[in-house]
C-alpha cells in the first residue's frame, strides 16, 4: 500500500476514534428468559410481532416456550422462517413484505447472526422504505429510528444482539456488505443459555471461535477504548476457559459463559471494529456461502501471525490476563504462548486448517471485496495491500 493511501486510512481511523465519545452507542437491555419477551411487548403496547427465525430453530422447537407465551399473553405474531446462512436481500424483502402485510409493529429476531442481521435489515427498510439495502452499505446510511427490535441469539458467536451492524449478501451479485448505523442496535437482548443445548458441536465450535475473532480483532486494533479493551479481555478469557467444555459436554455453566463472552465481544467490536480476518471471511461468505464462523476460525491464526511483531505486546497483555504468562515475560515469548494456546483450542474443537472451496480463479474478486470492506474503515494493526490479502487466501487454500 502506498504512503498516501496509508496516511488517508490512518487519518480516517483517528477521526473515527476521536468522535467515539459523542456517538450514540447504547447497550441493549438484557432479558434472561425468552418467555419474558411477549410480556414486555404487551407492556409497551405492541400488538403484533414479526418473528424472524432460523428454520432449524423452528424445527427443533427451540423458540416454542416463547411462542406459547405469545399465545398466553394475547400478543399477535407472524413468523418468517426462510433465513439462509449469509442472508440475502431476497429474504430481507420477503420478511419486510410479511411485516407490512400482517400489520406488524415490532421485530423479534431468533437465531444466529443470519436471523439477527436479516431482522435489522428489515427494520432499516421499514424505516427507509424508499431506500434499497444496497444504498445503505457502509456507515450512517439509515439515520432513522427502526421498529422496536428484540434479539435472541441462539449461538454464542456473532454478538449481533448488541452491535450496530447488519451483514447482508446481494441476491444477484453475491456481494456481501455491512450496514452500520446506530438505530440497528437492538433495544433488548435475550441471553437465555437454554437455547444453546440443541446446537450441534460443530456450530458451538465455529461460532465460539467467531466470538474469539471479534474480541481479538477489537483488542489488537488501533481504535480501542478502556471499555472495549475490558470487554475484549473478558470475552477472550471466558472463551479459552469454556469453549472446549461447551463443545464436548454442553454444561449449563459453559454455555452460559460462552453466551456472555459472545455478548462482551460484540460490545467490543461494535465500537472498536474488526480487521482483515472479517473482511476476508465476509468475501468467502458472499461467494461460496461459507458459514461466517467457520471462515473466521480458519483464517484467524494465519492473519494474526502475518501481523508479526506489531501485535506481540498486546498478545502479552492477553496472556497475562488469562494466566498464560507472567508480567515479566518477553512479548515475543508471550506471543508464542498465545499462539500455542489458540492453536490447541482450535484443534480441540476440530477447526479445519484449510478451505477447499476457494478457487484460484476467484481470488482477485475475493480480494477486491475484502479490500473494499476493510479500507479505510478497519483500524488494523498493519495496513495491507491487495497482494497481502491474496496471500492470506492462498495460505488457507487446499492445494492437494
C-alpha positions as YAML, in Angstrom:
chain: A
units: angstrom
residues:
- id: 1
  name: UNK
  ca: [0.00, 0.00, 0.00]
- id: 2
  name: UNK
  ca: [1.47, 3.34, -0.97]
- id: 3
  name: UNK
  ca: [2.20, 6.02, 1.62]
- id: 4
  name: UNK
  ca: [-0.66, 8.34, 0.63]
- id: 5
  name: UNK
  ca: [-3.19, 5.53, 0.93]
- id: 6
  name: UNK
  ca: [-1.80, 4.68, 4.38]
- id: 7
  name: UNK
  ca: [-1.97, 8.31, 5.51]
- id: 8
  name: UNK
  ca: [-5.58, 8.62, 4.39]
- id: 9
  name: UNK
  ca: [-6.60, 5.38, 6.12]
- id: 10
  name: UNK
  ca: [-4.95, 6.26, 9.42]
- id: 11
  name: UNK
  ca: [-6.33, 9.83, 9.30]
- id: 12
  name: UNK
  ca: [-9.83, 8.47, 8.75]
- id: 13
  name: UNK
  ca: [-9.44, 5.95, 11.58]
- id: 14
  name: UNK
  ca: [-8.06, 8.55, 14.01]
- id: 15
  name: UNK
  ca: [-11.00, 10.80, 13.21]
- id: 16
  name: UNK
  ca: [-13.47, 7.99, 13.86]
- id: 17
  name: UNK
  ca: [-11.80, 7.21, 17.17]
- id: 18
  name: UNK
  ca: [-11.86, 10.87, 18.20]
- id: 19
  name: UNK
  ca: [-15.63, 11.11, 17.82]
- id: 20
  name: UNK
  ca: [-16.38, 7.81, 19.60]
- id: 21
  name: UNK
  ca: [-17.28, 9.50, 22.92]
- id: 22
  name: UNK
  ca: [-20.06, 11.56, 21.30]
- id: 23
  name: UNK
  ca: [-21.55, 8.86, 19.08]
- id: 24
  name: UNK
  ca: [-24.93, 7.46, 20.20]
- id: 25
  name: UNK
  ca: [-23.78, 3.97, 21.14]
- id: 26
  name: UNK
  ca: [-26.06, 2.20, 23.59]
- id: 27
  name: UNK
  ca: [-26.17, -1.18, 25.23]
- id: 28
  name: UNK
  ca: [-29.33, -3.26, 24.83]
- id: 29
  name: UNK
  ca: [-31.22, -4.10, 27.98]
- id: 30
  name: UNK
  ca: [-30.79, -7.75, 28.94]
- id: 31
  name: UNK
  ca: [-33.52, -10.33, 29.41]
- id: 32
  name: UNK
  ca: [-32.53, -13.73, 30.80]
- id: 33
  name: UNK
  ca: [-35.55, -15.79, 29.74]
- id: 34
  name: UNK
  ca: [-37.21, -15.92, 26.31]
- id: 35
  name: UNK
  ca: [-40.62, -16.15, 27.95]
- id: 36
  name: UNK
  ca: [-40.26, -12.54, 29.15]
- id: 37
  name: UNK
  ca: [-40.49, -11.21, 25.59]
- id: 38
  name: UNK
  ca: [-44.28, -11.31, 24.99]
- id: 39
  name: UNK
  ca: [-44.95, -9.77, 28.40]
- id: 40
  name: UNK
  ca: [-42.52, -6.95, 27.63]
- id: 41
  name: UNK
  ca: [-44.16, -6.29, 24.26]
- id: 42
  name: UNK
  ca: [-47.57, -6.19, 25.89]
- id: 43
  name: UNK
  ca: [-46.30, -3.68, 28.45]
- id: 44
  name: UNK
  ca: [-45.07, -1.49, 25.61]
- id: 45
  name: UNK
  ca: [-48.41, -1.60, 23.84]
- id: 46
  name: UNK
  ca: [-47.24, -3.72, 20.92]
- id: 47
  name: UNK
  ca: [-49.95, -5.72, 19.18]
- id: 48
  name: UNK
  ca: [-48.26, -7.90, 16.56]
- id: 49
  name: UNK
  ca: [-44.64, -9.00, 16.28]
- id: 50
  name: UNK
  ca: [-42.76, -10.36, 13.30]
- id: 51
  name: UNK
  ca: [-40.60, -13.25, 14.48]
- id: 52
  name: UNK
  ca: [-37.58, -13.61, 12.19]
- id: 53
  name: UNK
  ca: [-36.48, -17.15, 12.96]
- id: 54
  name: UNK
  ca: [-33.84, -19.56, 11.72]
- id: 55
  name: UNK
  ca: [-35.68, -22.56, 10.18]
- id: 56
  name: UNK
  ca: [-33.61, -25.03, 12.17]
- id: 57
  name: UNK
  ca: [-34.71, -23.29, 15.35]
- id: 58
  name: UNK
  ca: [-38.32, -23.82, 14.30]
- id: 59
  name: UNK
  ca: [-37.70, -27.49, 13.52]
- id: 60
  name: UNK
  ca: [-36.03, -28.08, 16.88]
- id: 61
  name: UNK
  ca: [-38.79, -26.27, 18.76]
- id: 62
  name: UNK
  ca: [-36.23, -24.06, 20.48]
- id: 63
  name: UNK
  ca: [-38.47, -21.00, 20.41]
- id: 64
  name: UNK
  ca: [-41.63, -22.87, 21.44]
- id: 65
  name: UNK
  ca: [-41.65, -21.60, 25.05]
- id: 66
  name: UNK
  ca: [-41.66, -18.03, 23.74]
- id: 67
  name: UNK
  ca: [-44.36, -18.75, 21.14]
- id: 68
  name: UNK
  ca: [-46.58, -20.37, 23.77]
- id: 69
  name: UNK
  ca: [-46.18, -17.28, 25.90]
- id: 70
  name: UNK
  ca: [-47.20, -15.07, 22.95]
- id: 71
  name: UNK
  ca: [-50.44, -17.03, 22.86]
- id: 72
  name: UNK
  ca: [-50.90, -16.81, 26.63]
- id: 73
  name: UNK
  ca: [-50.34, -13.07, 26.67]
- id: 74
  name: UNK
  ca: [-52.63, -12.47, 23.69]
- id: 75
  name: UNK
  ca: [-49.91, -10.79, 21.65]
- id: 76
  name: UNK
  ca: [-50.16, -11.43, 17.91]
- id: 77
  name: UNK
  ca: [-47.25, -12.74, 15.91]
- id: 78
  name: UNK
  ca: [-46.23, -13.74, 12.41]
- id: 79
  name: UNK
  ca: [-43.26, -15.96, 11.61]
- id: 80
  name: UNK
  ca: [-40.70, -15.58, 8.84]
- id: 81
  name: UNK
  ca: [-38.50, -18.68, 8.86]
- id: 82
  name: UNK
  ca: [-36.83, -18.78, 5.46]
- id: 83
  name: UNK
  ca: [-33.49, -17.46, 6.68]
- id: 84
  name: UNK
  ca: [-30.39, -18.86, 4.99]
- id: 85
  name: UNK
  ca: [-26.74, -18.63, 6.09]
- id: 86
  name: UNK
  ca: [-25.41, -15.29, 4.90]
- id: 87
  name: UNK
  ca: [-28.92, -13.79, 4.41]
- id: 88
  name: UNK
  ca: [-29.61, -12.11, 1.10]
- id: 89
  name: UNK
  ca: [-31.62, -9.12, 0.02]
- id: 90
  name: UNK
  ca: [-34.28, -11.57, -1.18]
- id: 91
  name: UNK
  ca: [-35.04, -12.90, 2.31]
- id: 92
  name: UNK
  ca: [-34.96, -9.39, 3.75]
- id: 93
  name: UNK
  ca: [-37.54, -8.16, 1.23]
- id: 94
  name: UNK
  ca: [-39.76, -11.20, 1.78]
- id: 95
  name: UNK
  ca: [-39.71, -10.61, 5.55]
- id: 96
  name: UNK
  ca: [-40.39, -6.92, 5.07]
- id: 97
  name: UNK
  ca: [-43.44, -7.71, 2.92]
- id: 98
  name: UNK
  ca: [-44.79, -10.07, 5.60]
- id: 99
  name: UNK
  ca: [-44.26, -7.38, 8.24]
- id: 100
  name: UNK
  ca: [-46.31, -4.88, 6.25]
- id: 101
  name: UNK
  ca: [-48.98, -7.31, 5.04]
- id: 102
  name: UNK
  ca: [-49.69, -8.59, 8.56]
- id: 103
  name: UNK
  ca: [-49.67, -5.19, 10.24]
- id: 104
  name: UNK
  ca: [-46.70, -5.88, 12.48]
- id: 105
  name: UNK
  ca: [-45.39, -3.19, 14.82]
- id: 106
  name: UNK
  ca: [-42.18, -4.74, 16.21]
- id: 107
  name: UNK
  ca: [-39.45, -7.27, 15.42]
- id: 108
  name: UNK
  ca: [-38.16, -10.28, 17.36]
- id: 109
  name: UNK
  ca: [-35.07, -11.94, 15.89]
- id: 110
  name: UNK
  ca: [-34.37, -15.53, 16.96]
- id: 111
  name: UNK
  ca: [-31.33, -17.43, 15.74]
- id: 112
  name: UNK
  ca: [-27.71, -16.93, 14.83]
- id: 113
  name: UNK
  ca: [-26.23, -13.89, 13.16]
- id: 114
  name: UNK
  ca: [-28.14, -14.55, 9.95]
- id: 115
  name: UNK
  ca: [-31.56, -14.13, 11.60]
- id: 116
  name: UNK
  ca: [-30.45, -11.12, 13.59]
- id: 117
  name: UNK
  ca: [-28.89, -9.44, 10.57]
- id: 118
  name: UNK
  ca: [-32.00, -10.07, 8.48]
- id: 119
  name: UNK
  ca: [-34.25, -8.56, 11.16]
- id: 120
  name: UNK
  ca: [-32.04, -5.49, 11.38]
- id: 121
  name: UNK
  ca: [-32.19, -5.09, 7.60]
- id: 122
  name: UNK
  ca: [-35.98, -5.41, 7.70]
- id: 123
  name: UNK
  ca: [-36.04, -2.68, 10.33]
- id: 124
  name: UNK
  ca: [-33.87, -0.48, 8.16]
- id: 125
  name: UNK
  ca: [-36.19, -0.97, 5.17]
- id: 126
  name: UNK
  ca: [-39.24, -0.20, 7.32]
- id: 127
  name: UNK
  ca: [-37.56, 3.00, 8.50]
- id: 128
  name: UNK
  ca: [-36.38, 3.94, 4.99]
- id: 129
  name: UNK
  ca: [-38.93, 2.43, 2.58]
- id: 130
  name: UNK
  ca: [-37.66, 4.37, -0.44]
- id: 131
  name: UNK
  ca: [-34.02, 3.34, 0.07]
- id: 132
  name: UNK
  ca: [-32.84, -0.12, -1.07]
- id: 133
  name: UNK
  ca: [-30.43, -2.03, 1.12]
- id: 134
  name: UNK
  ca: [-27.62, -1.60, -1.41]
- id: 135
  name: UNK
  ca: [-27.80, 2.14, -0.81]
- id: 136
  name: UNK
  ca: [-27.36, 1.62, 2.93]
- id: 137
  name: UNK
  ca: [-23.99, -0.10, 2.64]
- id: 138
  name: UNK
  ca: [-21.37, 1.47, 4.87]
- id: 139
  name: UNK
  ca: [-21.78, 3.72, 7.88]
- id: 140
  name: UNK
  ca: [-24.63, 6.03, 8.91]
- id: 141
  name: UNK
  ca: [-26.87, 5.34, 5.93]
- id: 142
  name: UNK
  ca: [-30.07, 4.50, 7.85]
- id: 143
  name: UNK
  ca: [-30.34, 7.52, 10.15]
- id: 144
  name: UNK
  ca: [-33.93, 6.87, 11.19]
- id: 145
  name: UNK
  ca: [-35.45, 5.00, 14.10]
- id: 146
  name: UNK
  ca: [-36.40, 1.41, 13.28]
- id: 147
  name: UNK
  ca: [-39.26, -0.53, 14.90]
- id: 148
  name: UNK
  ca: [-38.64, -1.96, 18.35]
- id: 149
  name: UNK
  ca: [-36.18, -4.84, 17.91]
- id: 150
  name: UNK
  ca: [-35.58, -7.65, 20.40]
- id: 151
  name: UNK
  ca: [-32.73, -10.04, 19.56]
- id: 152
  name: UNK
  ca: [-32.32, -13.54, 20.96]
- id: 153
  name: UNK
  ca: [-29.07, -15.20, 19.86]
- id: 154
  name: UNK
  ca: [-29.22, -18.98, 19.67]
- id: 155
  name: UNK
  ca: [-25.49, -19.32, 19.07]
- id: 156
  name: UNK
  ca: [-22.62, -17.98, 21.17]
- id: 157
  name: UNK
  ca: [-20.68, -16.28, 18.45]
- id: 158
  name: UNK
  ca: [-21.91, -13.33, 16.43]
- id: 159
  name: UNK
  ca: [-22.66, -10.85, 19.21]
- id: 160
  name: UNK
  ca: [-25.11, -9.31, 16.76]
- id: 161
  name: UNK
  ca: [-27.63, -8.76, 19.57]
- id: 162
  name: UNK
  ca: [-25.52, -5.81, 20.73]
- id: 163
  name: UNK
  ca: [-24.00, -4.42, 17.53]
- id: 164
  name: UNK
  ca: [-24.95, -1.71, 15.07]
- id: 165
  name: UNK
  ca: [-24.13, -3.92, 12.08]
- id: 166
  name: UNK
  ca: [-26.22, -5.97, 9.69]
- id: 167
  name: UNK
  ca: [-24.26, -8.02, 7.16]
- id: 168
  name: UNK
  ca: [-26.25, -8.75, 4.01]
- id: 169
  name: UNK
  ca: [-25.48, -10.51, 0.73]
- id: 170
  name: UNK
  ca: [-26.83, -9.15, -2.55]
- id: 171
  name: UNK
  ca: [-29.03, -11.87, -4.04]
- id: 172
  name: UNK
  ca: [-27.89, -11.11, -7.59]
- id: 173
  name: UNK
  ca: [-24.21, -10.22, -7.38]
- id: 174
  name: UNK
  ca: [-23.35, -12.22, -4.21]
- id: 175
  name: UNK
  ca: [-21.55, -9.14, -2.90]
- id: 176
  name: UNK
  ca: [-21.61, -9.29, 0.90]
- id: 177
  name: UNK
  ca: [-21.62, -5.97, 2.70]
- id: 178
  name: UNK
  ca: [-22.23, -4.40, 6.09]
- id: 179
  name: UNK
  ca: [-24.81, -1.79, 7.02]
- id: 180
  name: UNK
  ca: [-23.59, 0.06, 10.12]
- id: 181
  name: UNK
  ca: [-25.80, 2.52, 11.92]
- id: 182
  name: UNK
  ca: [-26.87, 3.19, 15.50]
- id: 183
  name: UNK
  ca: [-30.62, 2.63, 15.04]
- id: 184
  name: UNK
  ca: [-29.81, -1.04, 14.25]
- id: 185
  name: UNK
  ca: [-28.66, -1.74, 17.82]
- id: 186
  name: UNK
  ca: [-31.43, -3.90, 19.33]
- id: 187
  name: UNK
  ca: [-33.35, -2.40, 22.22]
- id: 188
  name: UNK
  ca: [-33.28, -5.70, 24.11]
- id: 189
  name: UNK
  ca: [-31.07, -8.79, 24.04]
- id: 190
  name: UNK
  ca: [-32.31, -12.14, 25.35]
- id: 191
  name: UNK
  ca: [-29.39, -14.12, 26.78]
- id: 192
  name: UNK
  ca: [-31.07, -17.45, 27.52]
- id: 193
  name: UNK
  ca: [-28.43, -20.20, 27.56]
- id: 194
  name: UNK
  ca: [-31.05, -22.93, 27.40]
- id: 195
  name: UNK
  ca: [-31.37, -22.32, 23.65]
- id: 196
  name: UNK
  ca: [-27.78, -23.49, 23.10]
- id: 197
  name: UNK
  ca: [-28.48, -27.01, 24.34]
- id: 198
  name: UNK
  ca: [-29.69, -28.25, 20.96]
- id: 199
  name: UNK
  ca: [-26.74, -26.90, 18.97]
- id: 200
  name: UNK
  ca: [-24.52, -29.45, 17.22]
- id: 201
  name: UNK
  ca: [-20.88, -29.38, 18.39]
- id: 202
  name: UNK
  ca: [-19.68, -28.01, 15.03]
- id: 203
  name: UNK
  ca: [-21.81, -24.89, 15.45]
- id: 204
  name: UNK
  ca: [-20.64, -24.42, 19.03]
- id: 205
  name: UNK
  ca: [-17.01, -24.59, 17.89]
- id: 206
  name: UNK
  ca: [-17.17, -22.31, 14.87]
- id: 207
  name: UNK
  ca: [-19.39, -19.69, 16.48]
- id: 208
  name: UNK
  ca: [-17.21, -19.78, 19.57]
- id: 209
  name: UNK
  ca: [-14.11, -19.00, 17.51]
- id: 210
  name: UNK
  ca: [-16.16, -16.34, 15.73]
- id: 211
  name: UNK
  ca: [-16.64, -14.65, 19.11]
- id: 212
  name: UNK
  ca: [-12.94, -15.06, 19.81]
- id: 213
  name: UNK
  ca: [-12.20, -13.36, 16.49]
- id: 214
  name: UNK
  ca: [-14.44, -10.41, 17.40]
- id: 215
  name: UNK
  ca: [-12.71, -9.98, 20.73]
- id: 216
  name: UNK
  ca: [-9.18, -10.37, 19.38]
- id: 217
  name: UNK
  ca: [-9.62, -8.08, 16.39]
- id: 218
  name: UNK
  ca: [-11.24, -5.44, 18.58]
- id: 219
  name: UNK
  ca: [-8.40, -5.69, 21.12]
- id: 220
  name: UNK
  ca: [-5.41, -5.62, 18.75]
- id: 221
  name: UNK
  ca: [-6.82, -2.85, 16.57]
- id: 222
  name: UNK
  ca: [-5.87, 0.79, 16.87]
- id: 223
  name: UNK
  ca: [-9.26, 2.25, 17.86]
- id: 224
  name: UNK
  ca: [-9.79, 0.74, 21.28]
- id: 225
  name: UNK
  ca: [-11.22, 2.36, 24.40]
- id: 226
  name: UNK
  ca: [-10.91, 1.34, 28.02]
- id: 227
  name: UNK
  ca: [-14.37, -0.25, 27.87]
- id: 228
  name: UNK
  ca: [-13.72, -2.20, 24.66]
- id: 229
  name: UNK
  ca: [-10.39, -3.48, 25.96]
- id: 230
  name: UNK
  ca: [-12.05, -4.71, 29.14]
- id: 231
  name: UNK
  ca: [-14.90, -6.36, 27.22]
- id: 232
  name: UNK
  ca: [-12.43, -7.98, 24.82]
- id: 233
  name: UNK
  ca: [-10.28, -9.42, 27.59]
- id: 234
  name: UNK
  ca: [-13.30, -10.76, 29.49]
- id: 235
  name: UNK
  ca: [-14.54, -12.45, 26.33]
- id: 236
  name: UNK
  ca: [-11.17, -13.95, 25.40]
- id: 237
  name: UNK
  ca: [-10.65, -15.43, 28.88]
- id: 238
  name: UNK
  ca: [-14.16, -16.87, 29.02]
- id: 239
  name: UNK
  ca: [-13.76, -18.49, 25.60]
- id: 240
  name: UNK
  ca: [-10.40, -20.05, 26.44]
- id: 241
  name: UNK
  ca: [-11.91, -21.42, 29.66]
- id: 242
  name: UNK
  ca: [-15.28, -22.61, 28.36]
- id: 243
  name: UNK
  ca: [-15.36, -23.35, 24.63]
- id: 244
  name: UNK
  ca: [-13.87, -26.85, 24.78]
- id: 245
  name: UNK
  ca: [-16.23, -27.80, 27.64]
- id: 246
  name: UNK
  ca: [-19.23, -26.35, 25.81]
- id: 247
  name: UNK
  ca: [-18.20, -28.25, 22.66]
- id: 248
  name: UNK
  ca: [-17.70, -31.62, 24.38]
- id: 249
  name: UNK
  ca: [-20.14, -31.56, 27.29]
- id: 250
  name: UNK
  ca: [-22.62, -28.66, 26.90]
- id: 251
  name: UNK
  ca: [-22.68, -27.97, 30.61]
- id: 252
  name: UNK
  ca: [-25.05, -25.21, 31.69]
- id: 253
  name: UNK
  ca: [-22.21, -23.12, 33.07]
- id: 254
  name: UNK
  ca: [-20.03, -23.38, 29.97]
- id: 255
  name: UNK
  ca: [-22.90, -22.48, 27.63]
- id: 256
  name: UNK
  ca: [-23.93, -19.51, 29.78]
- id: 257
  name: UNK
  ca: [-20.33, -18.30, 29.89]
- id: 258
  name: UNK
  ca: [-19.98, -18.64, 26.12]
- id: 259
  name: UNK
  ca: [-23.19, -16.68, 25.54]
- id: 260
  name: UNK
  ca: [-21.93, -13.86, 27.73]
- id: 261
  name: UNK
  ca: [-18.48, -13.99, 26.13]
- id: 262
  name: UNK
  ca: [-20.09, -13.54, 22.74]
- id: 263
  name: UNK
  ca: [-22.04, -10.57, 24.09]
- id: 264
  name: UNK
  ca: [-18.93, -8.91, 25.54]
- id: 265
  name: UNK
  ca: [-17.07, -9.46, 22.26]
- id: 266
  name: UNK
  ca: [-19.99, -7.95, 20.35]
- id: 267
  name: UNK
  ca: [-19.90, -4.86, 22.55]
- id: 268
  name: UNK
  ca: [-16.16, -4.54, 21.96]
- id: 269
  name: UNK
  ca: [-16.10, -4.77, 18.18]
- id: 270
  name: UNK
  ca: [-19.22, -2.65, 17.80]
- id: 271
  name: UNK
  ca: [-17.09, 0.30, 18.90]
- id: 272
  name: UNK
  ca: [-13.56, -0.77, 18.01]
- id: 273
  name: UNK
  ca: [-14.34, -2.60, 14.75]
- id: 274
  name: UNK
  ca: [-12.79, -5.78, 13.43]
- id: 275
  name: UNK
  ca: [-9.98, -6.38, 10.95]
- id: 276
  name: UNK
  ca: [-8.72, -8.36, 7.99]
- id: 277
  name: UNK
  ca: [-9.97, -11.72, 9.31]
- id: 278
  name: UNK
  ca: [-13.52, -10.46, 8.99]
- id: 279
  name: UNK
  ca: [-13.02, -8.74, 5.66]
- id: 280
  name: UNK
  ca: [-11.57, -11.91, 4.14]
- id: 281
  name: UNK
  ca: [-14.27, -14.08, 5.73]
- id: 282
  name: UNK
  ca: [-17.16, -11.93, 4.52]
- id: 283
  name: UNK
  ca: [-15.96, -12.23, 0.94]
- id: 284
  name: UNK
  ca: [-15.95, -16.02, 1.27]
- id: 285
  name: UNK
  ca: [-19.46, -15.98, 2.69]
- id: 286
  name: UNK
  ca: [-20.70, -13.94, -0.20]
- id: 287
  name: UNK
  ca: [-19.01, -16.00, -2.90]
- id: 288
  name: UNK
  ca: [-19.37, -19.54, -1.56]
- id: 289
  name: UNK
  ca: [-21.95, -19.20, 1.22]
- id: 290
  name: UNK
  ca: [-19.25, -20.31, 3.66]
- id: 291
  name: UNK
  ca: [-20.56, -20.09, 7.25]
- id: 292
  name: UNK
  ca: [-19.10, -16.94, 8.72]
- id: 293
  name: UNK
  ca: [-17.86, -18.53, 11.93]
- id: 294
  name: UNK
  ca: [-16.05, -21.25, 10.01]
- id: 295
  name: UNK
  ca: [-14.36, -18.77, 7.68]
- id: 296
  name: UNK
  ca: [-13.20, -16.66, 10.63]
- id: 297
  name: UNK
  ca: [-11.96, -19.72, 12.50]
- id: 298
  name: UNK
  ca: [-9.79, -20.95, 9.62]
- id: 299
  name: UNK
  ca: [-8.36, -17.51, 8.83]
- id: 300
  name: UNK
  ca: [-7.78, -16.31, 12.39]
- id: 301
  name: UNK
  ca: [-4.35, -17.76, 13.18]
- id: 302
  name: UNK
  ca: [-2.77, -17.15, 9.73]
- id: 303
  name: UNK
  ca: [-3.86, -13.48, 9.74]
- id: 304
  name: UNK
  ca: [-2.76, -12.84, 13.31]
- id: 305
  name: UNK
  ca: [0.64, -14.41, 12.65]
- id: 306
  name: UNK
  ca: [1.04, -12.32, 9.50]
- id: 307
  name: UNK
  ca: [0.74, -9.15, 11.57]
- id: 308
  name: UNK
  ca: [4.09, -10.10, 13.08]
- id: 309
  name: UNK
  ca: [5.67, -8.22, 15.96]
- id: 310
  name: UNK
  ca: [3.17, -5.36, 15.70]
- id: 311
  name: UNK
  ca: [0.71, -7.21, 17.97]
- id: 312
  name: UNK
  ca: [3.09, -9.01, 20.32]
- id: 313
  name: UNK
  ca: [2.78, -6.51, 23.18]
- id: 314
  name: UNK
  ca: [-1.00, -6.82, 23.09]
- id: 315
  name: UNK
  ca: [-0.81, -10.60, 22.88]
- id: 316
  name: UNK
  ca: [1.36, -10.47, 26.01]
- id: 317
  name: UNK
  ca: [-1.35, -8.49, 27.84]
- id: 318
  name: UNK
  ca: [-3.88, -11.11, 26.81]
- id: 319
  name: UNK
  ca: [-1.62, -13.90, 28.10]
- id: 320
  name: UNK
  ca: [-1.09, -12.15, 31.42]
- id: 321
  name: UNK
  ca: [-4.83, -11.53, 31.84]
- id: 322
  name: UNK
  ca: [-5.64, -15.15, 31.04]
- id: 323
  name: UNK
  ca: [-2.90, -16.50, 33.31]
- id: 324
  name: UNK
  ca: [-0.83, -17.95, 30.47]
- id: 325
  name: UNK
  ca: [2.29, -15.85, 31.15]
- id: 326
  name: UNK
  ca: [3.87, -13.74, 33.89]
- id: 327
  name: UNK
  ca: [4.01, -9.97, 33.60]
- id: 328
  name: UNK
  ca: [7.80, -10.11, 33.15]
- id: 329
  name: UNK
  ca: [7.60, -12.38, 30.08]
- id: 330
  name: UNK
  ca: [9.11, -11.04, 26.87]
- id: 331
  name: UNK
  ca: [6.44, -10.02, 24.32]
- id: 332
  name: UNK
  ca: [7.83, -12.37, 21.67]
- id: 333
  name: UNK
  ca: [7.75, -15.32, 24.09]
- id: 334
  name: UNK
  ca: [4.25, -14.42, 25.23]
- id: 335
  name: UNK
  ca: [3.12, -14.31, 21.60]
- id: 336
  name: UNK
  ca: [4.43, -17.84, 21.11]
- id: 337
  name: UNK
  ca: [2.50, -18.98, 24.18]
- id: 338
  name: UNK
  ca: [-0.65, -17.26, 22.90]
- id: 339
  name: UNK
  ca: [-0.49, -18.96, 19.51]
- id: 340
  name: UNK
  ca: [0.17, -22.34, 21.15]
- id: 341
  name: UNK
  ca: [-2.93, -21.86, 23.31]
- id: 342
  name: UNK
  ca: [-5.11, -20.70, 20.42]
- id: 343
  name: UNK
  ca: [-3.92, -23.49, 18.15]
- id: 344
  name: UNK
  ca: [-4.58, -26.06, 20.87]
- id: 345
  name: UNK
  ca: [-8.09, -24.70, 21.39]
- id: 346
  name: UNK
  ca: [-8.91, -24.79, 17.67]
- id: 347
  name: UNK
  ca: [-7.61, -28.35, 17.39]
- id: 348
  name: UNK
  ca: [-9.61, -29.42, 20.44]
- id: 349
  name: UNK
  ca: [-12.83, -28.21, 18.82]
- id: 350
  name: UNK
  ca: [-11.90, -29.58, 15.37]
- id: 351
  name: UNK
  ca: [-11.43, -26.38, 13.38]
- id: 352
  name: UNK
  ca: [-10.08, -27.29, 9.91]
- id: 353
  name: UNK
  ca: [-6.85, -25.80, 8.61]
- id: 354
  name: UNK
  ca: [-7.95, -25.18, 5.02]
- id: 355
  name: UNK
  ca: [-10.92, -24.08, 2.94]
- id: 356
  name: UNK
  ca: [-11.21, -26.30, -0.15]
- id: 357
  name: UNK
  ca: [-13.97, -24.17, -1.69]
- id: 358
  name: UNK
  ca: [-11.59, -21.31, -2.55]
- id: 359
  name: UNK
  ca: [-10.82, -21.29, -6.27]
- id: 360
  name: UNK
  ca: [-7.75, -19.71, -7.83]
- id: 361
  name: UNK
  ca: [-9.85, -18.00, -10.49]
- id: 362
  name: UNK
  ca: [-11.90, -16.24, -7.81]
- id: 363
  name: UNK
  ca: [-9.01, -14.77, -5.87]
- id: 364
  name: UNK
  ca: [-8.99, -11.33, -7.48]
- id: 365
  name: UNK
  ca: [-12.74, -10.97, -6.96]
- id: 366
  name: UNK
  ca: [-12.49, -12.10, -3.33]
- id: 367
  name: UNK
  ca: [-9.58, -9.78, -2.64]
- id: 368
  name: UNK
  ca: [-11.44, -6.86, -4.19]
- id: 369
  name: UNK
  ca: [-14.39, -7.36, -1.88]
- id: 370
  name: UNK
  ca: [-12.18, -7.80, 1.19]
- id: 371
  name: UNK
  ca: [-10.09, -4.73, 0.41]
- id: 372
  name: UNK
  ca: [-13.17, -2.61, -0.19]
- id: 373
  name: UNK
  ca: [-14.63, -3.63, 3.16]
- id: 374
  name: UNK
  ca: [-11.50, -3.04, 5.22]
- id: 375
  name: UNK
  ca: [-10.13, 0.14, 3.64]
- id: 376
  name: UNK
  ca: [-10.15, 2.73, 5.14]
- id: 377
  name: UNK
  ca: [-12.55, 1.79, 7.96]
- id: 378
  name: UNK
  ca: [-10.88, -1.04, 9.85]
- id: 379
  name: UNK
  ca: [-8.13, 0.16, 12.25]
- id: 380
  name: UNK
  ca: [-5.93, -2.89, 11.69]
- id: 381
  name: UNK
  ca: [-2.50, -3.14, 13.33]
- id: 382
  name: UNK
  ca: [-0.77, -3.16, 9.93]
- id: 383
  name: UNK
  ca: [-2.24, -1.89, 6.66]
- id: 384
  name: UNK
  ca: [-2.08, -4.37, 3.79]
- id: 385
  name: UNK
  ca: [-2.44, -4.06, 0.05]
- id: 386
  name: UNK
  ca: [-4.34, -6.48, -2.16]
- id: 387
  name: UNK
  ca: [-1.31, -8.71, -2.69]
- id: 388
  name: UNK
  ca: [-1.03, -9.30, 1.04]
- id: 389
  name: UNK
  ca: [-4.74, -10.11, 1.29]
- id: 390
  name: UNK
  ca: [-4.38, -12.58, -1.56]
- id: 391
  name: UNK
  ca: [-1.51, -14.25, 0.30]
- id: 392
  name: UNK
  ca: [-3.88, -14.98, 3.20]
- id: 393
  name: UNK
  ca: [-6.32, -16.75, 0.90]
- id: 394
  name: UNK
  ca: [-3.51, -18.74, -0.64]
- id: 395
  name: UNK
  ca: [-2.35, -19.85, 2.78]
- id: 396
  name: UNK
  ca: [-5.69, -21.44, 3.64]
- id: 397
  name: UNK
  ca: [-6.45, -22.86, 0.19]
- id: 398
  name: UNK
  ca: [-6.45, -26.62, -0.20]
- id: 399
  name: UNK
  ca: [-3.61, -27.28, -2.64]
- id: 400
  name: UNK
  ca: [-3.76, -31.07, -2.73]
...
